[in-house]
């Protein structure tokens, strides 16, 4: 019998999201420094962070 994975805690998901935002924010800050619209960069950062956490939850 295989053990079922335990559900992730809210605190763990929050910390994963914070780390993903920091990583994506570093890259997008370089893009803003080169002239990209800050709102576009913020949208890209949030999307990539949520996608990273979502993939992390699946895997």
Buried (B, 14 or more C-beta within 10 A) or exposed (E): EEEEEEEEEEEEBEEBBEBBBEEBBEEBBEBBEEEBEEEEBBEBBBEBBBEBBEEBEEE
